[in-house]
């Protein structure tokens, strides 16, 4: 059968259908065959746009992250800006829990550079030393992705009955939400950063001087 001159589906329709299937049936159930059936086309129509499933998953993650927007940079309040960005990021991903594993596998490092630059600008304007801004960014990402990875699974599956203290805190943790636990960690980190910033601005960071070898004077033989 001849290939139609106009493609029956688009890349956008493929990734939207893929996200719908992932949300409804789980990431592990997605296949090109299942995706083609959902779209009502032959598998070759999907192959025309995507040769590999991993490329579809990359674009699915990009589709989800495209909903992550910070309304406006609060440039005069770095703490509020970071808080808003981190909580919005968490909520964006929690809306699609089956996509969360893709965060550490599929995201191109070139994605979202404009937003990263905005964050760097806010932190630099606040007075954070340039050499520590990237580390702060890494800490925030680790904090958020860690919270997402533990969002829908228990840290301990089964506990012996004699471990009463551990059992009591596991039961208590079950009465909190993912957002509760994340905000505990985020606010603690931001409060610590605020205190550190005060010390940095009071006494500017001085990079440690490189060690140099001390030369031993050469004795004169005359």
C-alpha positions in Angstrom: 0.0 0.0 0.0 1.4 3.4 -1.0 2.3 5.8 1.8 -0.1 8.8 2.0 1.2 12.1 0.8 0.1 13.8 4.0 1.1 12.1 7.2 -1.9 10.7 9.1 -0.5 11.8 12.5 2.0 14.4 13.7 4.8 14.3 16.3 2.7 16.4 18.6 -0.3 14.0 18.4 2.1 11.0 19.1 3.6 12.5 22.2 0.2 13.7 23.5 -1.2 10.2 23.0 1.9 8.6 24.6 1.5 10.9 27.7 -2.2 9.9 27.9 -1.3 6.2 27.8 1.5 6.6 30.4 -0.8 8.5 32.8 -3.6 5.9 32.4 -1.7 2.6 32.1 1.9 3.2 33.3 5.2 3.8 31.8 6.1 0.1 31.4 3.0 -0.6 29.3 3.9 1.9 26.6 4.9 0.4 23.3 4.9 1.6 19.7 2.3 -1.1 18.9 0.0 0.1 21.7 0.6 3.7 20.7 -0.3 3.1 17.1 -3.5 1.4 18.2 -4.4 4.3 20.4 -3.9 6.7 17.5 -5.8 4.4 15.1 -3.0 4.0 12.6 -0.5 1.4 11.5 2.8 1.2 13.4 4.6 2.4 10.3 2.9 5.8 10.7 4.5 6.1 14.2 7.9 4.9 12.8 7.7 7.7 10.1 8.1 10.2 12.9 9.9 8.2 15.6 12.3 5.3 15.0 12.9 4.7 18.7 10.7 4.6 21.8 13.3 6.5 23.8 13.0 9.5 21.5 9.2 9.5 22.2 9.8 9.4 25.9 12.3 12.3 25.7 9.6 14.4 24.0 6.9 13.3 26.4 9.1 14.6 29.3 9.6 17.8 27.4 5.8 18.1 27.0 5.3 17.7 30.7 8.0 20.2 31.6 6.6 22.7 29.2 3.9 23.3 31.8 6.5 24.3 34.3 6.5 28.1 34.3 7.3 30.7 36.9 5.0 33.6 36.3 7.6 36.3 36.7 11.0 36.5 38.3 10.8 38.0 41.8 14.2 39.5 41.4 14.1 41.5 44.7 13.2 38.4 46.7 15.5 35.4 45.8 14.0 33.2 48.5 10.4 33.6 47.3 11.6 33.1 43.7 13.3 29.9 44.5 10.4 28.7 46.6 7.9 29.4 43.9 10.1 27.7 41.2 10.7 24.6 43.3 7.1 24.1 44.4 5.8 24.7 40.9 8.3 22.1 39.5 7.2 19.6 42.1 3.5 20.1 41.3 4.1 19.9 37.6 5.7 16.5 37.9 3.3 15.2 40.5 0.5 15.7 38.0 2.2 12.9 35.9 3.7 10.5 38.4 4.5 7.8 35.9 6.8 10.3 34.0 8.9 11.0 37.1 11.5 8.1 36.3 12.3 9.9 33.0 13.7 12.9 34.9 17.1 11.1 35.4 17.2 9.4 32.1 15.7 11.3 29.2 16.1 15.0 29.7 18.5 16.8 27.3 20.9 19.0 29.2 20.2 21.8 26.8 16.5 22.0 27.8 15.4 25.0 29.8 18.6 27.0 29.6 16.7 30.3 29.5 15.1 29.5 32.9 18.4 28.3 34.3 19.9 31.6 33.3 17.1 33.5 34.9 17.7 31.6 38.2 21.4 32.4 38.0 20.6 36.1 37.5 18.3 36.2 40.5 20.9 34.5 42.8 23.8 36.6 41.6 21.8 39.8 42.1 21.0 38.7 45.6 24.7 38.5 46.3 25.5 34.8 46.2 29.1 34.2 45.2 29.3 33.0 41.6 31.4 30.0 42.6 28.5 28.6 44.7 25.5 29.4 42.5 25.7 26.2 40.5 26.1 24.1 43.7 22.9 25.7 45.0 21.2 24.8 41.8 22.4 21.2 42.1 21.2 21.0 45.7 17.7 22.2 44.7 17.5 19.7 41.9 18.6 16.9 44.1 16.1 17.9 46.8 13.2 18.1 44.3 14.0 14.9 42.4 14.6 13.0 45.6 11.1 14.0 46.9 9.5 13.0 43.6 11.2 9.6 43.5 10.0 8.8 47.0 6.5 10.4 46.4 4.7 7.2 45.6 6.6 4.4 47.3 7.3 3.5 50.9 10.8 3.6 52.3 10.2 0.4 54.3 8.0 -2.4 53.0 7.6 -4.6 56.0 8.8 -4.1 59.6 9.3 -6.6 62.3 6.8 -6.0 65.2 9.6 -5.4 67.8 10.9 -2.3 66.0 8.3 -0.2 67.7 10.0 3.2 67.4 10.7 2.8 63.7 7.1 1.5 63.2 5.7 4.6 64.9 7.5 7.1 62.7 6.6 5.2 59.6 2.9 5.3 60.6 3.2 9.0 61.4 4.9 9.7 58.1 1.9 8.1 56.4 -0.3 10.9 57.7 1.8 13.6 55.8 1.7 14.4 52.1 4.5 14.6 49.6 4.1 18.4 49.6 4.4 18.5 53.4 7.6 16.5 53.4 9.1 18.5 50.5 8.3 21.9 52.1 10.0 20.8 55.3 13.2 20.1 53.4 12.9 23.1 51.1 12.2 25.6 53.8 15.1 24.2 56.0 17.5 24.5 53.0 16.4 28.0 52.1 16.6 29.2 55.8 20.2 27.8 55.9 21.1 29.5 52.6 19.7 32.8 54.0 22.0 32.6 57.0 24.9 31.7 54.8 24.2 34.6 52.4 24.3 37.0 55.4 27.8 35.8 56.3 28.9 36.0 52.7 27.7 39.5 52.2 29.2 40.6 55.6 32.6 39.1 54.7 33.1 38.5 51.0 34.3 35.1 50.0 38.0 35.0 49.3 39.2 32.1 47.1 42.0 30.1 48.8 45.4 31.0 47.5 47.2 28.3 45.6 50.0 26.7 47.5 53.4 27.4 46.2 56.6 25.5 46.8 59.0 27.4 49.1 62.3 27.5 47.4 65.4 26.8 49.5 68.0 29.5 49.1 71.1 28.2 47.3 74.2 28.7 49.5 77.1 30.5 47.9 80.2 28.4 47.4 82.4 31.4 47.2 
